[in-house]
Amino acid sequence: MAKVFARVRWLLPCLIALAAGAVASSLQAQPLPQSGAESRADESDLIRRSLVIEDLAQVDVQRALGEMQQLLEAVPESSGLRRELLGLLGRMHAAAGDRETALEVVAELYRRGQSRADGSDLVARQIELRMSARATSMPRIAAPLAELADRVEAELSPRERLRYWYNLGAATGAAGDLGSSAQAYRRAVDLADAVGHLSWRSLVRSSLAGTLIGFEQGGEASLLADEAVALARQTNDPALLIDAYSTQGVVLEQAGDAEGFLAAMTLAVATALESGNEAVLPLLYGNIAHYHLVNAEYPQAERVSRQALAASEQQESRVARSLALVNLGLALIGQGQLEQGRDFVAQSVQIDETDGRLSDLAQTQLELGAALEKAGDLAGAVQAFHAARRLQDSIFREDQQRSIAALQGEYEARRRQAQIEQLDAGNALAAAKLRARGLQQWVWALLTLMLIGVLFLLASGVRELRRSNRNLMGVNAQLRLQSERDALTGLANRRHVQAVLRHEGAESGFLGCLVLVDVDHFKSINDRFGHAAGDAVLVEIARRLRASCRESDLAARWGGEEFLLLLGAMPWLALCQRVQLVLAELGRPVSHLDQRIPVSASIGFVPRPLPGEREADSVAFEESLRLVDAALYLAKLRGRDRAIGIKSLDLRAPQTLSTVAADLEQAEALGRADLVQLTGEGE
């Protein structure tokens, strides 16, 4: 989902209508000052009204422009608020496509900045960059926008700083710099809460949650998404609800709730259709297409992707068109139409290359490689994986260049300071030159060390790439170190497990034991001890599970507080002994700060193949997962802190497997399932 959600995050803020009928009615109920005594309304009231007009601009831009012009007439030239209102006016003209008038406002702001030195030039520069982003792409304005940060913080109002950090978060996120994007959005959340405007509070939370998904920080992202939905409902704004529902859906998917993801996206589509907000449909359809792709429902994915493509062409959205093309291509490849599918993906790549979206390009190549590998085109898969690695290396090199540029800037600043000191103290000229030379040598030595480090990393990458050429089955693990690792616990994530199983199932299927673990009462732990303690519990549980595994075993965070163990084949008695040890190990309290947090776990486990199967692959792996999940559910029903294992099944009746998975306890009573229960030490 990383590719799909990243594109949703950076496009929806450009399309979203930040207000609806409730905003318009509030304007009617509280008319703006027009002349005389009304022009002397206090500044706080003018600020509140400017925020309402900012919302209205997304619904009726012409009316908003008229209202903003009226408001400007009520603000004296000497007021700092006038700068802010001029900035809003310029952005409205730019958003309405009136470039000429927007540039006139920019010129007025520059003139004001020259005469007053009040930061008006900063506001003008941001409007110019916004217009530039509309003409090119968001990633291209990230660097020049970031250069304004120090002055923005020192010279602009809280509302102006909020708009700045929000735009910087969108631009850096589109450029693939998720760390900077998260920092910018966190600052925007703080400012939005201080300003107290519901629309902004909802929007910035959705945006931050979207960025945290990139780090797989599901816990914090889930809280932010829920808050965004609640705030959007208070505004009764359909467009904000669309954005919040979309965010919530992606958070649910990361937690492993695919059906919840689809339900949230369906709600977003229904809200968009009801409100006539067709601009967001291409991206929403793209998310629904992704759901079908993940579930290998390729005809459905193709149908929805073609809807998204048609909608993106109507909206003339390059980002949405790129997403629709890559989803359509992957859907066709999944149906065996490799050449046609490759062609659509190539069109998406061309758009992203033109717009400079390197992170999207890398993700596209990874998804293409996985799709071609599944379709049997191993040579094409290797080529795509190599392209992804080259893009990842390019992103890495750009990060290094930014670091070097920052060091050079610091050096230049120090050198200028040294020159000032030389003028103030002529008798210290020689000593100052020596210090400057020493500083220069220090900086270049540091740059040399950094260059050596970069070359070493690049050389390591080349060696790794050569190894991957010799072993296709190791390609995914080498290329997806970040995307297949859970950021909180360090364990493999669901994507890595699926990649491993694809390789294992290529010929003979997975043979071994499945153990599904769920931490009991985890929500209560969060509520009672705090989310930091909850994270500490997950980290410690992961450590204990990893310690219980042999070298050939695999431990993964399956989603939320669920963990999956893939163990090698072993006799039933040995499997029960292993699970009993795990159950006991997970039942020990977890220490966090000065607290001892009681924990326990419920476990479902099943061997593959099951005793009673006629062939090793007669039960698909997905069916085995359904069985082990049913066993876990039964363990919770029977009181938690226990494990339920499926020793054998009667598979002679064609419908037995689905019946067993639906009600494992009834299957045991009917003699169709032989279950074993193990209890923890808390019993």
Steps between C-alpha positions, in 0.01 A plus 500: 500500500797732536492612140126559488479683829801719434335631186168554677673705767661740262209550264198525724618815681509671162145392415318491829220750562563620852142612562139431406155641560558546872780747424287698257217521750738623770600782268137594448430496872802721577548761223844649441581861594433730209555860607514753784487355849499144370847555351629537856409142594762350722781299343399165648162527332668587169731199535204269563318638198810461280513130589133463408566670165799269445263206538242660272760544224495124445123506442435835328826671411340806337289577804802442725707745295232766543475437874879512537516832315238638742699373796818664371321835491430462874871446581735803519816502289716495813346179637700178477173322427486676163805303387326176593178595320693602188668160509160326515373717216800412283461127568129518413574666165772241429265212589231650276747504208517881492878515473515864391311632804691266730828649372365850564440402864852350512644829374306695764635269771857547379453880506360474851796289607749756369335788688413321824734199527214303659535167321269590212766375255472154666128490430558614141764231447266228623231608254756488218603148603137385515446623144823328398378172652179523296708545184756227579466275806510514880841328542672780309407766756603304810857634520424871436207481740717346774748789471236738640443308827708711741358831385144365489524395865645836602287741297156358414177447694383160634249463212766580239744260664231229498446540125876502440575180696203324343623585148857402592375164630317437172798602285766303690271198517445511124878515460537181706653665809258347751705601804485870413135464402407349837685777686323768297157345554562462875574872516183566300294289744627705795423827323156382384410411860622840616297677230201281588349473151318167450567466127874547539514275807339216305701550182846512661425189706405308187819615331725407795332159531568444130868574543533280810359210298821522299691421821243232595418690821151355506417582862548877477361509145182326619445756777555789260265350240223452757546859619486624139169319441349635822605857418377470142160383624477810719547720194240303303729551199480220240846570359668480840311177566628358171856579601454363853328180380783443251759539774311269734472239227873488437572477873262205521675330212838532667350339808393205283131589481450479122121500526510807724719669241250426223208617715671832578588561135144415395373757752739757352376428146135520608563834673679635192215397269233643732678834531596522131872511585619318189856631530590239762345200321813398302703455818220324687446259212876444503487389862212261432691359202795441733276296731404273211865468391612395848227236504591381148156603370646617170183542289346719772827694531502557123139624500555749785837614356335583167242706693785680676680561169191652340440720806864616508482603135188707572675668794829538308688367803845361421547337841162326483562395139837349594342302784216377278745391229723299732200330667353415159833363382540279809141373461566399139830332590313305768266373225791389280493802263867583561577721200191718532552524876865603458391774260263658753764482774753663264260791445475545878879493532533768232264733689682450832841548338385829346359621832802385702317262736791264573340319793191422291724374220686267736174363639362448147806296403472286816131430431573428133776259597273313742222480240732372225657248735155367589409486129812293426708768324808462717731697268258793496467480879877521548516799264228681696663423834833634371327819384351538849843463658648765270222740597550428870873568458419825321275612787778408743755704304269802494467478880880497527528800269255693717711418806818617329330819381388568858858462625628731229236759595609479863860550394413807294311653792796451730738642241293818468496538878879467502526782245289728722722425796806584288357845421420565866841387620766580243778395734359142500495466119772239476352287777152520344637379165663204670172414673310527172756276328477248780123507477518448125729203544266356762198534274673348199632217715146434616370515142774256396395258774138532390598434138694192606194385694276558198739312271519216748119477517472515122765229465309288749185557298676385181622182670151435632353555154743251349400240758134560415575423135617155603196425710157621392336366815715739703416807295197607702680482832786712364281761335229534766692531825297801599161410353510145647608588853269618781639834618393461865604141581764431237323178398403411145162640400207355304651596165822309575306191608298509178821530297653201680188294447493582129847353467424202721177428312656523157548125484409302811313739731585593857563200722529574869296641786296820529472669840281812528544707821276781627580709810205482741317819605745720310255791482472491879879520526497813284213652696648422840873556449513721189593443136873523571461206738294318236783543250748375761287186548495433125878545478559261791254240365683517166834449675372195686352348185823558310697335779272196484568447128766288340711633214270342243181640661337834418332737747286782361272774625176408325310818588422702813564272797505179290818305422555204266765229535595277206677201655669210331330161481507299824305217674174601665629448855804718431275772357283496813809529719625798297164677524478431876840664546394801293177528701694498827759748371234746389322475834780674691437869591669771295698772679456855372649792692387432861204286398456125477238436233322163521474333160377177350425371153255281315639266234371293212728243336479243223751282311528489119408260355225405743472133595219372280593693186534279194768724343747748645341792319135399521427783749608840372712715726222761523266229628759399760515863612123502534518186714774632728308826539190302598709312757627830641144632522392188687790544745370847581143373538620241751659759725827620337852417624478171314572335168274291278666266251337309214648153512299354212193555282255275319540626143290240321189721465552772238357779721670391822786752491283811468258361757783434745645848457158656558439321832798306630335412831197345327732310265673351805164398649403330170828310486629685193789666685742370762606797716760532775487774765808628685463743791735769623644530847236758589232228513 
